[in-house]
């Protein structure tokens, strides 16, 4: 059982629950930050995959930080039940009382994390057992600020393979044209603080795209691990699909945000997934 350790912020915006194991250790190598909003049907499988990866390399100290962003389904109940059965895992549940959106939820999780490295994971995706130790071994290189794995996409209903994402080396020139890197990645936490973490203005999506742009344009070194270490679930309620009507609006925001830095890169007809002519009006 999760012990009755419950803390509430002064502003009453969120409360915390900790497993016994979470309270016993302070020196953490990796913090896995999982954001959740109304994904009760997926969160159990997601957390199981993290648990399997936490056990892969006993030399690493790994904690799990779960942020429930005011879910209205049974997501929170599902997480509490999962933690009841995993009290020997270092895990922290942050329950937000008001929905603040994905960028704010991730930023809260990062701020509350204790690891040198942070792995970002959405509640509807899963990682392989070797994911966390493999990426952490890459990030040992002090020159690197982030590393992302090869990720397979699959249809949630049929299981059909739908190709790959995060399947090319990091290239800021290509990234400025359109995004090809998912949010699932491991970051040096100091690098996230350096670029201000996730932009809370990215409420319609692409907050992960914006973060990759911020890191790349700030000169951070990012490595693509060619090993298949995670799975991306494609389903009707995915945030990417909900973003479609807002693509031009979000691209215009990115264009204004990064205009001053674009002069250093070769001009292209496509920026942020849209014709440059549509953005420069």
N, C-alpha and C positions, 0 to 999 in steps of 0.2 A: 504493500500500500504506500501511496505518497504520504509522507508525514504531513501533519497540519501546519506546515510552514507557509504562511501567506502574508505577503507584504503588499501594501497599496501605496501608490505614488501620492505625493502631497496634493496634486491636482485631481486625484481620483480618476485618472485617465486609464490606468492599467493596474493589474495585480499580478503577483508572481506565485508560482508553486515550484518547489524544488524536490527532486528525489534525494534520498539519503546519500547516495553516491556523489551527487553534485556538491554536497556540502563538505565532503571529506578531502577534496583535492583542489589546489589553487593553480598549480603550474600546468597550463594547458597548451598543447601544440596546435590543435585544430579545433575550431568552433564551426559546427555545421548549423547554419541558420536556415530554418524552414519557415516560410510564410504560408499562412492558411486563411482562406475565407470561403466557406461553404463548399468544401471539397471532402465531405465526410466519406464519400464512396471511394476516395483514392488515398486518403492520408495514412491509413493503416499499412498499405503496401509500401508507401514511401518511407515510413519510419522503420519498417522491417528491413528495407534495403540499407538504410543508414546503420542499423544495429549490426547487420552482417559485415559491413565495412569497418565498423569500430572494432570488431573482433579479429580482423585480418592480421594486424600487426600490434602485438602487445607492448612493443617498445614505445608506441605513440600514445599520448594522453589526448583523448578526444571527448569533447562535450557536444551535446545536442541542445540547441536553443530554438524553441518553437514559439512563433508569434501567431496567436489566433486574433485576426483583425475583425473582432465583433461578428463572428459567424452567426447566422440565424437558423442554420440547420443543426444537425447533431454532431458537427465537427468537434466542438469542444469536448463533448461527452466521450466521443471516440478517442480523442487524445488522452484524456484523463484515464480511461480504461486501459489504454495501451501502456501508459506510464505506471499504472498500478501493477502491471505484470512485468515491468522492467525497472524496478527500483534500484537494481544494481548497476544501472547505466547512469552516467553523469548527464542529467537532463534538467533543463529549466523551461517551464511553460510560462509565457507572458500572455496574459489575457487582456486584450484591449477592450475597453467598455464602449468605445465609439469607433466606427470605421474611419480610418484615416488614409486609406489607400496603400497600394503596394510599396511605393518609395519610402513612405514614412515608417511602414511596418519593418521593412528591411533595415532601415537606418537605426531603428530602436533595437533590433536584434544585434546589429553590429556593435552598437554602443554597450550593450549588456554582455557581450561575449568577452571571454577571457583569453582566447587563443592568440598565438602569434599570427596564425593564418585563419582565414575565414572562407568556408565553402558555402556558396549560395545555392539553395535548392527550393524549387516550388513544390507544393504539396501534391501535385498531380504527376510528378515525375519520379524516376527511380535511378539509383546508382548501382554499379556492380560491386562485389565485395572488395575488389582491389583498387577501387577508385581513390579513396582518401589517401592511403599510403603511397600510391603511385604518384599522385599529383604533388604530395608533400615532398617526396624525394626530388622532384623537379625544382620545387620552390626553395630548396636548400641553397641553390645558386643565389648569392646575394645581389647579383645584377638583375634578377627577375622580380617583377612586381605582381605578376599574375600568370596562371597557367590554366588552359582549358582543354578538356578531353574531346576526343571524337565521340559524337552522340548519334545514336540511331533514332529515327522517328518511326512510329507505328500507329496504326488506326486503333483507337480505344475499343471499338466495338468488334472489329473483325480480327484484330491482331496483325493485319497486313503490314508488311514493311513498306515504308514510304521514303526511303532514302536516308540521308545524313544531314546533320548540321554541325557547325564548328569544325568543318572538314578541310579548312585551308589555313596556311600559316598566317600569322597576324601581319597585316599590311595596311597602314593607316590610309594610304591613297585609295585602296580598294574599299576600305571601310567607309570612307567619305561618300562613296557612290551608293552603297546600300549595306545593310547589316547581314552578316553570315555567321555570327557568333551568338550562341545562346547565353542565358544568364548563368547556367550551371558551370561554375568555374571556381578555382581557389585563388584567393587574393592575399597578398601581404597586407595586414590590417593598416599599417602605417601608410601604405599607398592609397588606400581608400580614404583615410583621413586627409591625405594631401590634396585630393581632388574634391573634397567636400561630400563624399559618399554619393548616394542617389539624389537626383534633383527632384524635390517634392512637387515641382510644377509639371512633371511628366505623368499626369494623372490618367491619360488615355492609353498609356502603354509606351513601349520602346525605352523604358527607363534603363534597361540593361544596355541597349544600343548607345544611349547617351553616356553611360558610364565608360564603355569601351572607348568612345570618342574622347572623353575627358582624359582618360589615362594615356591614350596614344598621342594626343595633341600636346600633352604635358611632358612627353618624352620618356614615359615609363616603358620598360622592356617587358614584352609579353610573349609567352611561349605556347605553341600549340602542341599538345601531346598527341601523337598519332594513334594511340591505343583506344579501342572502343571500350568506354568505361561508364556509360550512362545511356538511359533511354528517355526519349521525349514523347509524351502521350499527346496525340492529336485527337481532339474531341470538339463537339459543337460549342461548348461553353468556354473554350480557351480564350485567353485575353487577346491573343493575336487576331482571332477572328472578330472580336468585338472592336478592335482598333480600326478595321478597314475603312469605315466612313470618315475617320479622323486623320487619315494618313497625311493629307496635304497640310492640315492645320499643325500637326506635330512637326512635319518637315520644315514648315515656315518658322516655327519656334527655334528649331535647331540651327537654321540658316542665320537667324538674327543672333543667336547665342555665340556662334563660332565664326561669324563673318571676318573678324579681325585676324583670325589665324589661317584663313583659307588662302591668302595670297602666297603663302610659302609652298603651296602644292599646285601641281599641274592642273590647269583648268580642265573641266569635264562637263559634258552636257547633262549629266545626271548627278544630282547631289541628294543625299538622304532619301534615296529611292524615288525621287521625283525629278521631272525636267527642271533644270536650273532656271530656265526662262519663267517658269511658273512661280519660282520663289523670289526672284529678283524684281518683281513688279513694284 
